[in-house]
Structures are given as structure tokens and as C-alpha cells.
Amino acid sequence: MVAVGRVEPRGAARHALDSGQWFLVTSAGVLFAWAVTQTSVDGLSDVNAALAFGALVAFGELLRLNLPGDREAAPIATAGAMAYALLLQINGTPARQGPQQVVAVTAIGMIVGALPHLAAGRPTRLTAMSTRLLEVAVLAAAFRPLANAGLIGGRWESQLPVMLGLVIVSWLVGAVVSALIRTDVLRGRFGVTLRDELRVQLPIGAATGASALLIAFAAEVMGLTAVAVFAAPLVVTQVALRRNAGISATYLQTVRALARVPEIGGYVDAGHSARVSTLAVAIGRDLGMPEAALLELEYAALMHDIGQLSLRDPVPGGATVLVAREEQRRIAEYGAEVIQQARVLDSVADIVRRQSDPCKPGDSSQPPPLSSRIIRAANAYDDLVGSSADPQRVSAAVQRLRLEGGAEYDSRVVEALGRLVVQ
């Protein structure tokens, strides 16, 4: 019996947490309960500092943002929590909060900052919040015992290497945990996912860590005023990041709108471009493509059929797999020319242009890029199956692609496609 697997789009939201996410969230909950209990027993050290840094964490959670790849970040909250963990003195008075107090103040601040989002009906990102809490907990557990025992003292030149090293370690822990969760959710490869995570998180992680260090050192002289003074640049940075994320989202929305033009004109079946894009991205991820290449692949797959607008008579059902090779090339070339008019998607245009080329051209030309080969196979599969979930039809389509593999279709791509749609 053939079972049709469900291929989810990139960054698709899930209503139920899987086992890895549940383990992370449960661990964060246990950590929070322990921290609050221990802080209640030991007593709160420096209430004013706890309130000030807790308020900064809550403010940062309120202003959390989405990064590329549907990642959530709260740089102001993270910087505030890290600074609280790294405090040595406040106006010359030694800071004595233990790691449990740092975790408790951070967690409570995060919860308070998340409440307005819940009230507005926005989804809670428990895994992202848990990852941030774990990152701060690692830093506090490593640094606070040293600081409270007086093992980190002297001038700032001797303190900075230790503090910077521990900030980097805690950031790496957070990146690894995020990569593990994304690998599990997206069914990708951990090595590729980790590289993507480090690439995306590095700029904002560097800004967050630097701000945390500045606040911690400035508090020695300026007191709690440093919390407000050095949070301001982070607010400006976050506004810029939010604007950049908005531009990226607008790009994708525009591409999706353009992809629907052939459907509205009756040139292809409804939902064809979205299905091909979803399947193509899943294949690319299965083959270990990095996130930047997956984004280009998604754009190209969404617009792969825009060249059909040049046809006088639509292809029946929009199934280009059934038309002659020269007609396929003409459609692909026209589509590439349309995309090139944007003047910012040249690489995407090249992917679309080469999608009609066989895997192994008979002439001396180079084989098409991997993204083009993926779109060719995904498009052919959807032309044959459409929105049908009939196991026999799915199996027959995959078998046909396998028989034509090697020359027409990339065998690795076809096998990856088979793993995704047939289980």
C-alpha cells in the first residue's frame, strides 16, 4: 500500500509541538519553576536592579521580531538578560544576584512581555522563548558563581575576555538548540541547518552580545541609568531589522501574487505553482541545499510557469510536461525575460530559463543547475498528479519519473521526491 506523505511549505506554522519542542519547553518550565522557588527561599538581591532589568526584558519581548526563515528574535530582551547575568557592580556596589535570580527575573520579564501578544491573539513562540531562556541560563550558571566568589575582578581588560568568551558560548548553545529544533521541524540536515542558523543569527547575536557587555560595564559607573541609555541603540537597530524583514516579506508576497497570474488567466490549474514550490523546497532541503539557495528556489518555483502567458492557446491543464521540448524552452525563456525585468532576480531568472533543459543535455552545454533540475521534476510530478491524493496515481507518476531519470530528470532529485510523496 502506498501512503502519500504531507509536504509542508517552508516555515509552515504547526499547531502541535513535536517531541523535541516539547522537551525544550518542558525543560524551560522546570528551570523556571526551580529558579523562582530558589529565589523565594534565598531572597531577592537588589530589588531595584531586578525590576529595572526585568522591565527591559519585558519591553524587549514586547518588541520581538521575525527574522528570515520564520525565526523569532528578541534582541533587546536578550541583551538585557545577558547584561543582568554579567553585572559585577552597580554604582560601585557589588552585584550579588545568583544564577537562579537571573533566570527567574528573565523568565518573568519574558512572560510579562508576551502577555500583550497573547491578548492580541498572536501565536506564542514557546520554543523561541525557551531557547532564549536557556541561552541566558547557561551564561548565568557559568558567570555568576565566579563573580559572586570574587574570582573575576581587577580592571576591565582582565574581565572582558572571560565575559566575552561566555557570551559567545551561550550564543552558540542557543544557535545549536535552534538548529536542532529547525532540523526536526523542517526535516532538514543538521549540518546545513546549523550553518544557516549561524549565518542568520551572527549579526544580531554580535549586536546583542556587545550591548549586553556595554550595559554591564556602564552600570558600574552610571548605575541603572545605563539600562535605558544603552537600550536606545538597540531599539534603533531593531527598527531597521524589522523594516528589512518587512521588505523580504513583501518580496515573497509580490512573487506569490505574480505566480497566480497564469492561474487566474486559466493557463494552469489552481494551486499548481504553490504545490510545485512547496515540493521543490522540500526536495531542496532533503538534498541539503542552504537556506539562501532554498529561497531562490522558492521564488523560481512560484514563477516557473509565468512564461505560459506568451501562449496563444493555453496548454490543456497547463501540463508543460506533455508539450514538445522546443515549446517548453520557449515558455521558460519568456518567463525568464519577464523575471529579469525586476532587475534584482537575475539568478532566479536563470533558474527558470534552465528548467526545461534535460538533466544530461545531448550537446556540449553544461547541465542545468540543481534548482532548475528540482523544478523540472516537481513540475512534471504535479502535472501528472495535480491535487490528487490517489496513491496509485502518485506511485505511477513517481515511477514514470524514475524510468525517465538520468537523461530527462536528475535521479537524485527523483529519489528525494519519491521519499517525500510516497512512504
C-alpha positions in Angstrom: 0.0 0.0 0.0 1.3 3.4 -0.9 0.9 6.3 1.6 1.0 9.8 0.4 3.2 12.0 2.6 2.3 15.5 3.5 4.9 18.0 2.3 4.7 21.2 4.3 5.8 24.6 3.0 8.9 26.4 4.2 8.3 27.9 7.7 4.8 26.5 8.0 3.3 27.0 11.4 2.4 24.0 13.4 -0.4 23.7 15.9 1.1 20.9 17.8 4.6 20.7 19.2 6.7 17.7 18.3 8.7 15.7 20.9 11.9 17.8 20.6 9.9 21.1 21.1 8.0 19.6 24.0 11.3 18.5 25.6 12.7 22.0 25.2 9.6 23.8 26.5 9.2 21.4 29.5 12.9 21.8 30.4 12.5 25.6 30.3 9.4 25.3 32.5 11.2 23.1 35.1 14.1 25.6 35.0 11.7 28.5 35.6 10.0 26.7 38.5 13.3 25.9 40.1 14.6 29.4 39.7 11.5 31.1 41.2 11.4 28.6 44.1 15.1 29.0 44.9 14.9 32.8 44.6 11.9 32.8 47.0 13.9 30.8 49.5 17.1 32.8 49.2 15.5 36.2 49.0 15.8 38.8 46.2 19.1 40.6 45.9 18.8 44.3 44.9 15.2 44.7 44.1 15.7 47.9 42.1 18.1 46.2 39.7 15.8 43.2 39.3 12.9 45.4 38.5 14.9 47.5 36.0 16.4 44.6 34.1 13.1 42.7 34.3 11.3 45.7 32.8 13.9 45.8 30.0 13.4 42.1 29.2 9.6 42.6 29.2 10.0 45.6 26.8 12.2 43.6 24.5 9.8 40.7 24.4 7.0 43.1 23.5 9.1 44.3 20.6 10.2 40.9 19.4 10.6 40.4 15.7 10.7 37.8 13.0 14.0 37.1 11.1 14.3 35.4 7.7 13.2 31.8 7.8 10.3 32.4 10.2 12.7 32.8 13.1 11.8 34.8 16.2 14.3 37.1 17.9 14.1 39.5 20.9 17.5 41.3 20.8 16.6 43.9 23.4 15.3 41.3 25.9 18.3 39.0 25.3 20.8 41.9 25.7 19.1 43.0 29.0 19.0 39.5 30.4 22.7 38.9 29.5 23.7 42.2 31.0 21.9 41.3 34.2 23.8 38.0 34.3 27.1 39.8 33.7 26.7 42.6 36.3 29.7 43.0 38.6 28.9 46.3 40.2 26.1 48.9 40.2 27.5 52.4 41.1 30.4 50.7 42.9 28.2 48.3 44.9 28.9 44.6 44.1 26.1 42.8 42.4 25.3 39.6 44.3 22.4 38.0 42.4 22.7 34.3 41.9 22.1 32.4 38.6 18.7 31.4 39.9 17.7 35.0 40.3 18.9 35.9 36.8 16.8 33.1 35.4 13.7 34.0 37.4 13.9 37.7 36.5 14.4 36.9 32.9 11.6 34.4 32.7 9.1 36.6 34.5 10.1 39.5 32.2 9.6 37.3 29.1 6.1 36.2 30.3 5.1 39.8 31.1 6.3 40.9 27.6 4.4 38.1 25.9 1.1 38.8 27.6 0.1 41.7 25.1 0.8 39.4 22.2 -1.5 36.7 23.7 -4.2 39.4 24.3 -3.9 40.4 20.7 -4.4 36.8 19.5 -0.8 36.4 18.2 0.7 32.9 18.4 3.1 32.2 21.3 6.5 31.0 20.2 7.3 28.9 23.3 10.2 27.2 21.6 11.9 30.5 20.8 11.3 31.9 24.3 12.6 28.6 25.8 15.7 28.8 23.7 16.4 32.4 24.8 15.9 31.5 28.4 18.2 28.5 28.1 20.9 30.8 26.5 20.7 33.2 29.4 20.7 30.4 31.9 23.9 29.0 30.5 25.6 32.4 30.8 24.3 32.9 34.3 25.3 29.5 35.5 28.8 29.9 34.2 29.4 33.6 35.2 27.5 34.3 38.4 29.4 31.8 40.7 32.7 33.3 39.5 31.5 36.8 40.0 29.9 36.2 43.4 33.1 34.4 44.6 35.2 37.4 43.7 37.2 35.4 41.1 36.5 38.0 38.4 37.9 41.3 39.4 40.5 43.9 38.6 40.4 46.1 35.6 38.1 45.7 32.6 40.9 44.4 30.5 41.0 41.2 32.5 37.2 40.9 32.9 36.3 41.4 29.2 37.9 38.2 27.8 36.0 36.0 30.3 32.7 37.8 29.8 33.1 37.8 26.0 34.0 34.1 25.9 31.0 33.1 28.0 28.7 35.3 25.9 29.9 33.5 22.7 29.5 30.1 24.4 25.9 30.9 25.4 25.1 32.2 21.9 26.5 29.1 20.4 24.3 27.0 22.7 21.3 28.9 21.6 22.2 28.5 17.9 22.7 24.8 18.3 19.4 24.3 20.1 17.6 26.4 17.4 19.2 24.4 14.7 18.2 21.1 16.3 14.6 22.3 16.6 14.5 23.5 13.0 16.1 20.3 11.7 13.4 18.3 13.5 10.5 20.6 12.3 11.7 21.1 8.7 13.1 17.6 8.2 16.4 19.0 7.0 20.0 18.2 7.6 21.5 19.3 10.9 24.9 20.4 9.5 23.2 22.6 6.8 20.6 23.9 9.3 23.3 24.8 11.8 25.3 26.8 9.2 22.2 28.6 8.1 21.4 29.4 11.8 24.9 30.7 12.5 24.8 32.9 9.3 21.4 34.4 10.1 22.0 34.8 13.9 25.6 36.1 13.8 24.9 39.8 13.0 22.1 40.2 15.6 24.0 38.0 18.1 27.0 40.2 17.8 24.9 43.3 18.4 23.1 41.7 21.3 26.3 40.5 23.0 28.1 43.8 22.5 25.1 45.7 24.0 25.0 43.3 27.0 28.7 43.9 27.7 28.3 47.7 27.4 25.3 47.8 29.8 27.2 45.6 32.3 30.3 47.8 32.3 28.4 51.1 32.2 26.3 50.1 35.2 29.5 50.1 37.3 29.7 53.9 36.8 26.3 55.0 35.7 24.1 52.7 37.7 20.7 51.6 36.4 20.7 54.6 34.1 22.9 52.5 31.8 19.9 50.2 31.2 17.9 53.0 29.4 20.9 54.7 27.8 22.3 51.6 26.1 19.0 50.1 25.2 18.2 53.0 22.9 20.7 52.0 20.1 19.2 48.5 20.2 15.8 49.9 19.6 17.0 51.8 16.5 18.8 48.6 15.3 15.6 46.6 15.9 13.5 49.1 13.9 16.0 48.6 11.0 15.8 44.8 11.2 12.0 44.9 11.3 11.9 47.1 8.2 14.3 44.8 6.4 12.2 41.8 7.4 9.1 43.6 6.1 10.8 44.2 2.7 11.7 40.5 2.5 8.1 39.5 3.3 6.8 42.0 0.7 9.1 40.4 -1.9 7.7 37.0 -1.3 4.1 38.3 -1.3 4.7 40.0 -4.6 6.2 36.9 -6.1 3.2 34.8 -4.9 0.9 37.3 -6.5 2.7 37.1 -9.8 2.6 33.4 -9.6 -1.2 33.4 -9.5 -1.5 35.3 -12.8 -1.2 32.2 -15.0 -3.8 30.5 -12.7 -6.2 33.4 -13.0 -5.8 33.5 -16.8 -6.6 29.8 -17.0 -3.2 28.7 -18.2 -2.5 26.4 -15.3 -4.6 24.6 -12.7 -5.4 26.5 -9.5 -2.8 25.9 -6.8 -0.2 24.4 -9.3 2.5 27.0 -8.6 2.1 26.8 -4.8 2.3 23.0 -4.9 5.3 22.9 -7.1 7.0 25.5 -4.9 6.2 23.5 -1.7 7.5 20.3 -3.2 10.6 21.9 -4.8 11.7 23.5 -1.5 11.1 20.2 0.4 13.3 18.4 -2.2 16.0 21.0 -2.0 16.0 20.7 1.8 16.2 17.0 1.6 19.2 17.3 -0.7 21.0 19.6 1.8 20.6 23.0 0.0 21.4 26.0 2.2 18.7 28.4 3.1 19.7 31.2 0.7 19.5 28.8 -2.2 16.2 27.5 -1.0 14.8 31.0 -1.0 15.8 31.5 -4.7 14.4 28.0 -5.4 11.1 29.0 -3.9 10.9 32.2 -5.9 11.8 30.4 -9.1 9.3 27.6 -8.5 6.5 30.0 -7.8 7.1 31.8 -11.1 8.2 28.8 -13.2 5.0 28.9 -15.3 4.7 32.7 -15.9 6.1 32.1 -19.4 2.8 30.4 -20.4 1.3 33.9 -20.7 3.0 34.0 -24.1 0.9 31.2 -25.4 -1.9 32.0 -27.8 -3.8 28.8 -26.7 -3.3 27.5 -23.2 -1.8 24.1 -22.8 -4.5 21.7 -21.6 -4.4 21.7 -17.8 -1.2 23.8 -18.0 0.8 20.5 -18.2 4.0 21.6 -19.9 5.4 18.1 -19.4 3.1 17.0 -22.3 4.3 19.6 -24.8 7.3 19.5 -27.2 10.8 20.3 -25.9 11.0 23.4 -28.1 7.7 24.7 -26.7 8.9 24.1 -23.2 12.1 26.1 -23.9 10.2 29.0 -25.4 7.9 29.1 -22.3 10.9 29.0 -20.0 12.8 31.7 -21.9 9.8 34.1 -21.9 9.3 33.5 -18.2 13.0 34.3 -17.5 12.7 37.5 -19.6 9.7 38.6 -17.5 11.5 37.9 -14.2 14.6 39.8 -15.4 12.6 43.0 -15.8 12.7 43.3 -12.0 16.5 43.7 -12.2 17.0 42.1 -8.8 16.2 38.5 -9.5 18.7 37.6 -12.2 19.7 34.3 -10.5 16.0 33.3 -10.2 15.6 34.1 -13.9 18.4 31.8 -14.8 16.9 29.0 -12.8 13.6 29.5 -14.6 15.3 29.7 -18.0 17.1 26.3 -17.5 14.2 24.4 -16.1 13.3 23.0 -19.5 16.8 21.6 -20.1 17.2 17.8 -19.6 19.4 16.6 -16.9 22.0 15.5 -19.4 21.9 17.7 -22.5 22.8 15.9 -25.7 25.1 18.8 -26.8 28.2 20.2 -25.1 26.3 22.6 -22.9 26.6 22.4 -19.1 23.8 20.6 -17.3 21.2 22.9 -15.7 21.8 24.0 -12.1 20.3 21.8 -9.3 17.4 24.3 -8.6 16.3 24.0 -12.3 16.5 20.2 -12.1 14.4 20.2 -9.0 11.7 22.5 -10.5 11.7 20.3 -13.7 10.9 17.2 -11.7 8.5 18.8 -9.2 6.6 20.5 -12.1 6.4 17.2 -14.0 5.1 15.4 -11.0 2.4 18.0 -10.3 1.4 18.0 -14.0 0.8 14.3 -13.7 -0.8 14.2 -10.3 -2.2 17.7 -9.6 -4.0 18.0 -6.3 -5.0 14.3 -6.3 -4.0 12.2 -3.3 -4.8 8.9 -5.1 -1.9 6.5 -4.0 -1.9 4.7 -7.4 -1.7 7.9 -9.3 1.2 9.2 -7.1 3.0 5.9 -7.4 2.6 5.8 -11.2 3.9 9.4 -11.5 7.0 8.7 -9.4 7.6 5.5 -11.4 7.4 7.4 -14.7 9.9 10.0 -13.5 12.2 7.2 -12.4 12.1 5.5 -15.8 13.0 8.8 -17.5 15.6 9.6 -14.9 19.3 10.0 -15.8 18.6 11.8 -19.1 15.5 13.8 -18.6 15.4 14.1 -14.8 18.1 14.0 -12.1 17.9 10.6 -10.4 18.9 12.1 -7.0 16.1 14.6 -7.3 13.5 12.0 -8.3 14.5 9.8 -5.4 14.2 12.7 -3.0 10.8 13.5 -4.5 9.8 9.8 -4.0 10.8 9.9 -0.3 8.6 12.9 0.2 5.4 11.9 -1.5 5.5 8.1 -1.1 6.1 6.4 2.2 
